[in-house]
Amino acid sequence: MTVERAHFAHETRYSLLDSATVRCVLAFDTGGNGGGPAVWKVLIPGPAGTQDLYGTQEFVQPDLGQLTGWLAPIVGQDAATDLASAVDADPPHASGWRPSANG
């Protein structure tokens, strides 16, 4: 599994890939033009290539454990760990992210 980070307008996306197939996407959205409210979103592949919104969460100052704990029941522990680690390594701007002590 690999995680690719991309930034588009007011959204930063972390796509978890299994080979070339998107397994899920974690997105940080600062809201229209960065005006908030800022939310994390989980997108799961749907029919005909869509990405369906599965859940959203607002975190004031998320960290690795908090993000992993929220994601694990949705995408599974391994995928949650991979996504949260990618965010910890390269957090989106204005996310309030608190890097891990190891970073």
PEPE-V383613 format. One record per residue. N is the residue number from 1. PSI is psi in radians with two decimals (NA if undefined). NEAR is the number of other C-alpha atoms within 12 Angstrom. D_CENTER is the distance of its C-alpha to the mean C-alpha in Angstrom with 1 decimal. Layout:
n={N;N}
psi={PSI;PSI}
near={NEAR;NEAR}
d_center={D_CENTER;D_CENTER}
//
This chain:
n={1;2;3;4;5;6;7;8;9;10;11;12;13;14;15;16;17;18;19;20;21;22;23;24;25;26;27;28;29;30;31;32;33;34;35;36;37;38;39;40;41;42;43;44;45;46;47;48;49;50;51;52;53;54;55;56;57;58;59;60;61;62;63;64;65;66;67;68;69;70;71;72;73;74;75;76;77;78;79;80;81;82;83;84;85;86;87;88;89;90;91;92;93;94;95;96;97;98;99;100;101;102;103}
psi={2.46;2.76;2.22;2.33;2.37;2.57;2.21;2.07;-1.98;0.30;2.37;2.25;2.41;1.87;2.15;2.08;2.39;1.82;-2.08;0.08;2.30;2.13;-0.70;2.92;2.34;2.17;2.44;2.10;2.08;0.06;2.93;2.13;0.48;0.23;0.06;3.12;2.55;2.28;2.66;2.46;2.54;2.19;2.33;2.40;2.36;-2.88;2.60;0.62;0.18;2.85;1.89;2.36;2.12;-0.65;2.75;2.72;2.37;2.20;2.33;-0.94;1.40;2.74;3.14;-0.84;-0.72;-0.79;-0.74;-0.76;-0.64;-0.71;-0.61;-0.81;-0.33;-0.86;-0.07;2.69;-0.80;-0.80;-0.70;-0.75;-0.78;-0.80;-0.83;-0.65;-0.66;-0.69;-0.74;-0.65;-0.55;1.31;2.66;2.66;2.60;0.36;-0.22;0.24;2.35;1.89;2.67;2.80;-0.42;-0.27;NA}
near={20;23;30;29;27;22;20;18;16;24;30;32;34;38;36;36;22;16;12;13;17;25;32;38;44;50;42;42;32;28;22;14;13;19;13;17;20;30;31;39;32;36;28;26;22;15;8;7;13;13;21;19;19;21;22;23;24;25;24;17;20;29;27;31;24;26;41;27;22;29;34;21;17;26;28;18;19;20;33;33;30;32;41;42;33;34;41;30;23;25;34;33;21;24;31;21;28;26;24;20;10;9;14}
d_center={14.9;13.3;10.0;10.6;9.3;10.8;11.7;13.7;15.6;13.7;10.2;7.9;6.2;5.2;7.7;9.2;12.9;15.9;18.7;18.2;16.7;13.1;12.3;9.0;6.1;2.5;4.2;6.0;9.5;12.6;14.8;17.7;19.0;16.9;19.1;16.5;15.8;12.4;9.8;6.2;6.4;6.5;8.8;11.4;14.2;17.3;20.9;22.1;18.9;17.1;13.5;14.0;12.0;12.0;10.9;10.0;10.4;11.9;12.0;14.9;14.3;11.5;12.1;11.4;13.4;12.2;8.5;10.0;12.5;10.6;8.7;12.0;14.1;11.9;11.1;13.5;14.0;13.9;10.6;9.0;10.9;10.1;6.3;7.2;10.1;8.6;7.0;10.5;12.3;11.2;9.6;9.5;13.0;13.9;11.0;13.6;11.8;14.5;14.6;16.0;19.8;19.8;18.0}
//
